[in-house]
Amino acid sequence: MKADLKKEVPTYTAPRGRFEVVTVAPAQFLMVDGHGDPNTSSAYADALAALYPLAYALKFLSKTELGRDYVVMPLEGLWWSEQMDAFARARDKSRWDWTLLNLVPGWLTAGHVDLARADVARKRGPASLPPVRFERYDEGLSVQTLHVGSYDDEAPVLAAMHAWIADQGMRLLGKHHEIYLSNPRRVAPERLRTILRQPVMRAD
C-alpha cells in the first residue's frame, strides 16, 4: 500500500468559507529559503529544481530500501516580509521572503536524506542541492481555511483571517503558511485549492 499522508494528517484539509482553529503536530520537512517574486525570481525556480529531485529520490529510497512507498506531499511555502504591509496588503512580491517545504514521512531520518542527497548529486551534480536542508518544524496552534482561486486573490481572505483572529482574542505568531493542493500547471487559476494557515497565540 502506498501511504498518502494528505489523507492521514488531519491538518492537510481545511474548510472553505470559514476559519478553523487547529493544533498542527510537529513534522519534518525538506526546506529551501529564498527571496523575491515567485513568478519572476530565478531563486524560486532554482529552489524548486533542488527540492523536487531530492523529494523523489527520498521516496524511491523509502520504497526500495525500506519497503514503504508513499505519495510525495504537495509543495508548501512560508511567506513573510520585513515590511508586512508589502505582504498582507500591497502584495509587493519583489519584497517577499519565503521558505519552500516538502513534508518527509516520520519513518525517514537525516541519514536517509543524506543517502538520497548523494544519489541526486551523482545524477545531477552537487551544485543543485546545497540550499536544501532537513529540519523539524513545529507550528502548534494555528488558524486555517481553504482558498479556492488565484494566488493573487488571497489578499481579502488574509485580511478577513487576520480580523477574525483578533476578534477571537488571539494574535499572529510566526510566518504565513500556504499548502498548494493543486498543480498550477494543470489547474486553471480560478480552481486552485490552497490551504492558508496562520500560527497564532491566545492573548493573556
C-alpha positions in Angstrom: 0.0 0.0 0.0 1.2 3.5 -0.9 0.8 5.9 2.1 -0.9 9.2 1.3 -0.2 11.5 4.3 -2.6 14.1 2.9 -5.4 11.7 3.9 -3.8 10.7 7.2 -2.7 14.1 8.7 -5.9 16.0 9.6 -4.5 19.5 9.1 -4.0 18.8 5.4 -7.7 19.5 4.9 -9.4 22.8 5.7 -12.9 24.2 5.4 -13.8 26.6 2.6 -15.5 29.9 3.6 -14.7 29.8 7.3 -11.8 29.7 9.6 -10.9 26.9 12.0 -8.5 26.7 14.9 -6.2 23.7 14.7 -3.2 22.3 16.5 -0.6 21.4 13.9 1.6 18.5 15.0 5.4 18.8 14.7 6.7 17.4 11.4 9.9 17.1 9.4 10.5 18.8 6.1 12.9 19.4 3.3 13.3 23.2 3.2 14.8 25.8 0.8 15.0 29.5 1.6 14.8 32.4 -0.9 13.7 36.0 -1.6 11.7 37.7 -4.3 8.7 37.4 -6.6 8.0 33.7 -7.2 6.7 34.5 -10.6 9.9 36.0 -11.8 12.7 35.2 -9.4 15.3 32.7 -10.6 15.9 31.8 -6.9 12.4 30.4 -6.8 12.8 28.3 -9.9 16.2 27.1 -8.6 14.6 26.2 -5.2 12.0 24.0 -6.9 14.7 22.4 -9.1 16.6 21.5 -5.9 13.6 20.4 -3.8 11.8 18.0 -6.0 14.6 15.8 -7.2 15.6 15.2 -3.6 11.9 14.6 -2.5 11.5 11.9 -5.2 14.9 10.3 -4.5 13.8 10.0 -0.9 10.6 8.4 -1.9 12.4 5.9 -4.1 14.8 5.1 -1.3 12.0 4.5 1.1 10.2 2.2 -1.4 13.3 0.2 -2.4 15.3 0.0 0.8 12.5 0.1 3.5 9.6 -1.3 1.5 7.5 1.7 2.4 6.1 3.7 -0.5 4.3 7.0 -0.2 2.9 9.8 -2.3 5.2 12.8 -2.4 3.5 15.5 -0.5 2.3 18.8 -2.1 4.5 21.9 -2.2 4.2 24.2 0.8 5.5 27.7 1.5 6.2 30.0 4.4 5.9 33.7 3.4 6.8 36.9 5.1 8.4 40.3 4.6 10.3 42.7 6.8 7.6 45.2 5.9 4.5 43.2 6.4 2.3 45.7 4.5 4.2 44.6 1.4 3.0 41.1 2.1 -0.5 41.4 3.5 -1.9 44.4 1.7 0.3 45.9 -1.0 1.3 42.3 -2.2 4.7 43.6 -3.4 6.1 40.2 -4.2 9.5 41.5 -5.0 10.0 42.2 -1.3 8.8 38.8 -0.1 11.0 36.2 1.7 10.0 32.6 1.6 10.8 29.1 2.6 9.6 26.2 0.4 8.8 23.0 2.2 8.1 19.4 1.4 6.9 17.1 4.2 9.0 14.0 4.9 7.3 10.9 6.5 8.2 10.3 10.1 9.9 7.0 9.5 12.6 8.6 7.4 15.7 10.1 9.1 18.5 12.5 8.4 20.6 9.5 7.4 18.1 8.6 4.7 18.1 12.2 3.4 21.9 12.1 3.2 21.7 9.0 1.1 19.1 10.5 -1.2 21.1 13.7 -1.5 24.2 11.7 -2.5 22.2 9.8 -5.1 20.8 13.1 -6.6 24.3 14.7 -6.6 25.7 11.8 -8.6 23.0 12.2 -11.2 22.5 15.9 -11.4 25.7 17.4 -9.8 26.2 18.6 -6.2 25.6 22.3 -7.2 21.8 21.6 -7.4 21.4 20.6 -3.7 23.3 22.7 -1.2 20.4 25.0 -0.3 18.1 22.1 0.7 18.1 21.3 4.4 16.2 18.7 6.6 14.5 20.3 9.6 11.7 19.8 12.1 9.0 22.4 12.1 6.5 23.0 14.9 3.7 25.4 14.3 1.3 24.4 17.0 -1.9 26.5 17.5 -3.0 27.9 14.1 -5.9 29.2 12.1 -6.5 27.9 8.6 -9.0 28.0 5.8 -9.3 26.7 2.2 -8.9 29.3 -0.5 -10.2 28.3 -4.0 -8.9 30.7 -6.7 -5.9 32.5 -7.9 -3.0 33.2 -5.6 -3.4 36.9 -6.5 -6.9 36.8 -5.0 -5.7 35.8 -1.5 -5.4 39.3 0.0 -9.1 39.7 1.0 -9.1 36.3 2.6 -5.9 37.0 4.5 -7.4 40.4 5.7 -10.5 38.6 6.9 -8.5 35.9 8.6 -6.4 38.4 10.5 -9.5 40.3 11.6 -11.2 37.1 12.7 -8.1 36.1 14.7 -8.2 39.4 16.5 -11.9 39.1 17.2 -11.2 35.7 18.8 -8.8 37.3 21.2 -5.7 35.8 19.5 -2.7 37.4 17.8 -0.5 36.4 14.9 2.6 34.4 15.7 5.2 33.2 13.1 5.0 33.1 9.4 2.1 32.8 7.0 1.9 29.2 5.6 0.4 28.0 2.4 -0.2 24.4 1.2 -0.7 24.0 -2.5 -3.1 21.2 -3.1 -3.4 21.9 -6.8 -0.8 21.9 -9.6 -0.9 25.3 -11.2 0.4 23.8 -14.5 -2.6 21.6 -14.7 -5.4 23.6 -13.0 -7.0 26.9 -14.0 -6.2 29.8 -11.7 -9.9 30.1 -10.5 -9.9 26.4 -9.4 -6.6 26.3 -7.5 -7.0 24.9 -4.0 -4.7 26.3 -1.3 -4.8 25.9 2.4 -4.0 29.3 4.1 -2.6 28.9 7.6 -1.5 31.4 10.2 0.1 30.4 13.5 -1.4 32.2 16.5 -1.2 32.6 20.2 -4.0 33.2 22.6 -4.0 36.6 24.4 -3.1 36.5 28.1 
